Amino acid sequence: MALVKRAVALLTAMTLMLELIHAAVYKVGDSAGWTTSGNVDYKQWSATKTFQVGDVISGCSCGKLAHELGLIF
């Protein structure tokens, strides 16, 4: 019985890891980034993406400290 519990725990952990591996990082507006210049159609940009739970959406370059603190906008 203990072997079955360990096997289930291992399979659960592996499944969760696979979800993280498949996570994507999106930069808002792609190469144009997040801008107020009006040249980027963010509705069109988002319509071309398929977001999943666990994905990261980055909106600005806030420097190394923001990434170290996990502050991704």
Secondary structure, DSSP 8 states (H G I E B T S, - for coil): -HHHHHHHHHHHHHHHHHHHHT--EEETTGGG-S-SSS---HHHHHHT----TT-EEE-----HHHHHHT---
